[in-house]
Amino acid sequence: MFPTPIERFEFGERLNTLLSPARPIQSIEYLQGRARELDKIEKSLFARGRHIFIYGDRGVGKSSLAAAAANQCQSADSSYIDVSCGPDSTLKSIVANIAYQAMNSSRIRKTKLTTNAAIEYRFLKLGGSKEVTHNDLYSEIHTLLDAVAVLQEVASIHSERPIVVLDEFDRLENKAEAHLFADLVKQLGDKKVNITFFFTGVGKTLEELLGAHPSAIRQFETIELLKLSWDARWDIAKRAANAFGVEIDEQVCVRIAAVSDGYPYYVHLITEKLLWRVWEDPALITEIGREHYQLALRDAIESINPELKRPYGMAVNQRTEDFEKVLWATADSDYLDRSLKQMYSSYEYIISQQRSGNRVAITYEAFTAIVRRLKSPNCGSVLITTLYNQASKKGWVSYREPLLRGFVRMQAEAHGLELLGERPEAPRQVMHAPSSAMRGYRASAVPKGVHFGRKREIGDEDDPVLENEPEAPPPKP
């Protein structure tokens, strides 16, 4: 229990305001580690006609950043408009949905909208004698210019500064429809329509998601959202615990930061389970230690989306248990792209930590054969050949779904194995490498006792990574 007793319902409600593993964060007050991105968005929107595109790997918090920033930038006379894209979404359906939300009308039944003085636009009719439904509006949008006209009317009736969030834009399966939005944005700028779009999507470049439109691209402020820095990861956990009058042991904070792999989803989920464990404990708790953390980790693993569980299960449910150990080894670094030799040194470390049954490590050749199997559909297609795998640097591997690597770390830790090269005697170090060299990771202070690779023999020309030095991938061509 907490130092100050709290009733179950009140605790759950307060916890829900502090942590948000199931839905985007709505307030910048609870958005940790994104001050730089928020500042960039605010500055960029001083330029009229500019829109925001937030992109990056799944799970890094794109929706939360967009929601919090939209709340901050939307004028106070209304709420921002939020549209989630789907596989069957089109330009027409999205624009109709935007207008629909602007009018606060219902999709389920026809709603007669009345005002003191009737206002009639070309598409949106607000008056006592006109019924407007989503289907009616959808059928009236025939061209791109029709869509622009609808949004112009939306800007007139919604608010002083309307913000529209188009979340999960990458889910549009029809790429031709997605590319129409580049033309739409261009037209909105040319017509000086007072409406701002926040796009979010999983991808590596803006062109990949929106298509290359030379005139429209300049109207976007692009923000590649990387994983959370180390200090932001444990700040989330510390802040939530402190709100209930308890501290978190420093090493537990390090483990939450390490096992989460920098993904806010994992940090929020583990911390949520951790604080529920404290609430349920009949003993008075003032500092949360390893016992509660291990229980919370197992609770979090049980709650993980089956989408992430399935490929892990396919990978480890093979003829031998070597597959699981090899998979853990692939996640033993803060770098997404790693060489086979680096991974094998991690595998040797894992075997050395598991003494039960006097287990002997498999050979390097057998290890690489399993890694190749982990790329196949029968093993969940967990791994891929990385973009760094050139003639001069063969054998570099990465994760097909980067978010899965955090789940692999959680599984390893639940089995009593701490990844990321814990060395109590290791000095505190600061990474100075540019973030582009560490795919998906922003340089930040690294906690004492954590380094990025296993000890390897100095002088290995094929893998020249020294002890306690970051194992950076080769430069991009």
N, C-alpha and C positions, 0 to 999 in steps of 0.2 A: 504494500500500500504506500501511498504518497505521504509525506510529512503532514500535509493538510488533507484530511479525508474529503473525498468528492464522490457524489452519487453517480451511478453508472451512466445514466442518460446525459447528465451534464458533462461528464468526462468525455463521452463519445462526441458530443457536439463541439466541445472546445478542441478536441483532437482533430476534428474535421476541418476546423478553421486554420490550424497550424500546418497540417500535412494534407497532401492531395495526390495520393497514388492512383486514384481512379478517374480523375478528371483534370482539365487544365486549371492552373492557378489563375485566379481572376484579379488579384491585387499585387501591385509591385511591393507591398509591404512584406509579402511572404515569398517573393521571388529572389532566391539567393544566387549570387555569383553571376548576375546578368546586368550589372550596372553599366558596363561598357556598351553593351548592345542597346540598352534602353536610351542611353545618352546619344548614341549614333542615330537611333530612330527619331528622337525628338529634334535633333539638329537638322536632319535631312528633310523633315516635313515643313520646315520654314520655306522651302522652295515649292511654290505652287505647281500643281500637276504631277508631283512625285508620288510614287507608290512604293510599298515595301514588299520585298520577297525574302522570306526566311526559309533557308533550306539546310539540309544536313541529314545525318543518319536517323533512323527511327529511334525514338525514346530519349532524345537529347533535350526535349523540352520546347520544341518549336511552337506547339499549340499554347503552352503556358506563356511563353514570351509574347506571342501575338495577342492573346487575350488580355494580359496585363498592360501591354503597351496601348492596345485599342481602348481599354478603359481609361487610360491616362490621357489619350489624345482626343477622344470623342468629347464634343461639347456637352455641357451639363444638362442641356434641354432634352436629351434623349439617351437611350442606351445604344451601343454599337450594334450593327447587324451582323449576325453570325451564321454563316452557311457552310455546312460540311459537304464536301464533294463525295461522290460515289462513282462506281464503275459506269453507270448509265447516265451520269450527269452530262448536260450539254450547255452551251452558252445560253440557249433559250430558257432552259429549265432553271439555271442558276440566276439569271437576270429576273425571271418571273418570281423566283423565291425571294430575292432581295426586295422587289417591289411589294410583294405579299407581306413581308415582315414590316416594311415601312408603313403600311396601312393598318397593321395590327388586325388583319382579317383572318378568318378561320378557313382551313382547308376542309374540315369535316362537313360543315353546313354552309349554305349561302348566307352571307351576312349583309344586311342593309346598313350602310355607313351614312350617318347623318351629321350635319354640322349646322350651325346657326345660319350661315350663308353658304349656299352651294358653290363648290369650286369644281370646275371641270377642265381637265387637261385632255391631251390627245388620247392618252392610254389610261390614266388613272382618273376615275370619275368619283369625286367625293360629293355626294348629294343625297337628298331624300328619295329620289325616284330611280336610282341606279343600283343594281346589285352587281357586285364584282366578285368573281371567284378566281382561284388560281388557274383553272383550266381556261377560262375566258381570256385571261391575260396571256397565257402561254400561246394560245392560238393566234393572237394578234401580233406576235413578234415574228417577222418573216425575214428580216435582213439585219445586218450589223448596225445600220443606221437606226432601225427600229429599237434595237437594244440600247443604243446611245440615247435615244429620245426618252425611253423609259427611265433610264438612270438619271437623266436631267430632271425629270419630274420627281423622282425619288429625292434628289438633292433639294428640291424646292419644298417638299412637304415634311421631310424627316427631321432635320435639325440644322443648326447653324453650321456645324462642321461634321457631316456624316462620315463615319468610318465603317467599312465593310471588311470582315475577316472571311476569306475563302480558305478554309482549313482542309488539309489533306488533298491538295490540288493534284498530287501525283496519282491519285486513284482514278482519275479520268482515263478510261481505257482508249477512247478515241483520241489519238494524238492530234488529228486535224481540228477537233473541237478545242483542245487545249491551246493550240497555236492561234486560234481565233482571238484569244484573250490579249495577245500582243497587239493585234489590230484594234481591239476594243480600247485598250489603254491609250494607244496613239490617238484614236478619235476623241476620247474624253479630254485629252490634253488640247487638241486642236479646237474643240468646241468650248473649252474653258468650263467644263462641268465640275462643280464643286463637290467632289466625292473622292475619297481616298480608299484604296484597296490594300489590305494586308494579305498576301498569299503565304501559305506554308506548304512545304512538300519535301518528301524524301528524295534526295538526289545529290549529285556532285557539282552541278553547274546550273545556272539559270537557263542557259540554252537547252539543256537536256529536258527541262520541265516545260518551258514556255515556247521553245522554238526560237530561231534567230530572226528577229525583226530589227534591222539596223536602226530605225528611227525610234522604236519603242523601248529598246533596251536601256537607252540613256535616261528614261523616265523612272527607272527602278533604282532604289537603294537596296543593294543585295547584301544579305547578312548570312554568312555561313556559320551556323551555330555548332560549336564544338562541345565536347563533353565538359562537365564541370571540373574546375580546378580542385585540388585536394582540400584547400581550406574551405571552399564553398560547400564541399560534401559534408564535412563534419560540422560546419556551422548550422546546417539544416537540422542535424540530430541534436546538437547542443541547445539550440534555440527552443526546440520543441520540449526537450526535457526540462530546461530551466523554467519554462512556463508553468510547470507543475511542482517546482521547488526541489528538483533532484539534479544531480550531476551525472555525467557519463564518464566512466573510467577512460583515461587517455588512450590506452591500448584498444579499448572497444571502439572508440571513435576512429582510430586508425584502421581497424578491421572493417568497419562499416564503409569507410572511404575506399578501402582497397577492393573489397568484394563487390561493391556496387559498380566498379569499372567506370565511374564518372557519369553514370546515367541517373538523372533525378528520380526516375520511376523506382529504381531499386532502393535508393536512399530513403525515399518517403515510405516505401512499403516496409522495409526492415525496421525503420524507426517506429512506424505505427504499431507493428507487432511487438516491438520491444516495450513500448509504453503500456500496451494492454497487459503484457506479462507482469509488469510492475504493479499495475492496478489490481490484478488478480492475486498477487502474493499477499498472504495474511501478515507477513512480517513487515516492519517499517523499513523502507528503503530510502536512503539518502544519496547513495551512489550506485549506479547501475554497473554491474560487473559482467564477467564472462558467462556465468551461469544463465542469466537472463538473455544474454546475447545469443547463446547457442540455441536456446529454446525458440527465440524470435526468428532465428535464421531458418529453422525447420518449418515454422509457421509460414514464413514468407515463401519458401519453396513450394509448399502445398497450395498457396494462393496464386502462383504464377500462371499466366495465360497458357492454356494447352498448346497454343501455337508455338511457344518456345519449348515446352516440355517434349513435344512429339519428336523433333529432330534429335534432341539429346537422347531420348529413349531408343530411337532407331540406331544411333551411333554406338551406344554401349551394350545393347542387347545382341551381341555377337557371340561367336563360339567360345571366345576366351575373354577373361576380364582385362586383358592387356589394352583393349580398346578404350576403356574408361580412363586408365592411367595416361595413355597417350593423349587423349582429349584434354585431360587436365593440364598436361604439359604445354599444349598449344595456347592455353590461356594464361600462362605464367609470365606475363610481361605487361607493362603499361603501353606497349606499342602494338598496334594492330597488325602490322606487317613484320614477319620474322622469318629468319632462315631456318632450314631443317636442322642445322647444327646447333643453333641456339635453342631450338625446341628440344633437341635430344639431351642437351645438358640439363634442361629443366626436368626432363623425364628421369634422368639419373638421380637428381636431387629428390624427386618424389619417391622413387624406390628406396633410397637411403633412409627416408623418413618413415617408411612402413616396414618394420622389421618382422611383422608376423609371418611365420612360416618360412623364414629365411629366404624370402623371395629374391630371385636373381633377375637383373635387368635383361631385357631382350637386346639383341644386337642392333646396331645402327641401321643395318639393312632391313631387319624386320620392322623396326620403328618406321622407316620411310615407307615401307609397303603398307602399313596400317594408315599412315597419313594419306596415302593415295586412295585407300579405300574410303576414308572419311570425306572424300570429294564426290563419291558416287551416290546416286539416289537411294540405293539400298541402305546406306548409312546416314541418311538424312541430308546429304549434300551440305554438310556443315562447313567444310573448308573449300576454298578456291585458290587457284594459282594467282598470286598477287601481280599487280601491274609492274612491280619492280623485277619480275622474273625475266631478265634479259640474258643474253648470251654470257655476259660477264658476271652475272649474279643469278645463277640458276638455283632453284630450290627455295625460293621465297614463297611463303604461304600466308593467307589471311582468312578471315571469316566471311562467309557469304552474307550472313546477317550479324552485324557487329553487336547488336543488343544481346544475342545469344551468348556471347562470351561472358557477360556478367552472370548469367544463369549457370554456366559451367563453373565459374569461380565459387558461386554459392554452393554448388553440389560438392566441390572439392573440400570446402571449408566445413560443410556439414559432416564430412567423413574425417574431420580432424586434421586436415592438411591446409596450411596457410600458404597461399601462393604469393607471388610478387617478391620473392627473395628476401624474406625477413632475416636480418642479421643484427642482433642486439648491439654489437660493437661497431656497426657501420656509422660513420659520421653523418651529420645532417648535411645535405647537399642541395644546391639550387640548380635547376636546369636552365641553360641559356640557349639551347637549340631553338630555332624558330619553329612555330607551331606547324608549319607546312611540312616539316621533316618528321612530324609525329602525327600521323594521320588520325584525325578525330580528337586531338588532345591539345590543350593549351598549356604552355610552359608555366609552371608555378613551383612554389616551394614544396619539396618532398619531405615527409616526416622522417625523423630519425629512425633508423632501423629498416628503411625500405630502399631497395635499389632495383634496377630494372632488368637484370639478367643474372644468370648463374655463373659461377666461377669456371673459366675455361683456360686452357693452356695458352699462355702468352706466346706469340710468335706464329699462331695459326694464320697463315696468309689468306686462307679462304674465309675466315671468320675472325677478323682482327678486333675482337671486343674484349677489353680488359676488365678485370674485376672491378665492380663498383662504378663502371662507366655506363651511361645510357647506350643501349644497343640500337642506334638510329639506322634506318634503312638507307640505301644509297640515294644520292640525289636524283630527282626526276629528270628524265631526258629532256 
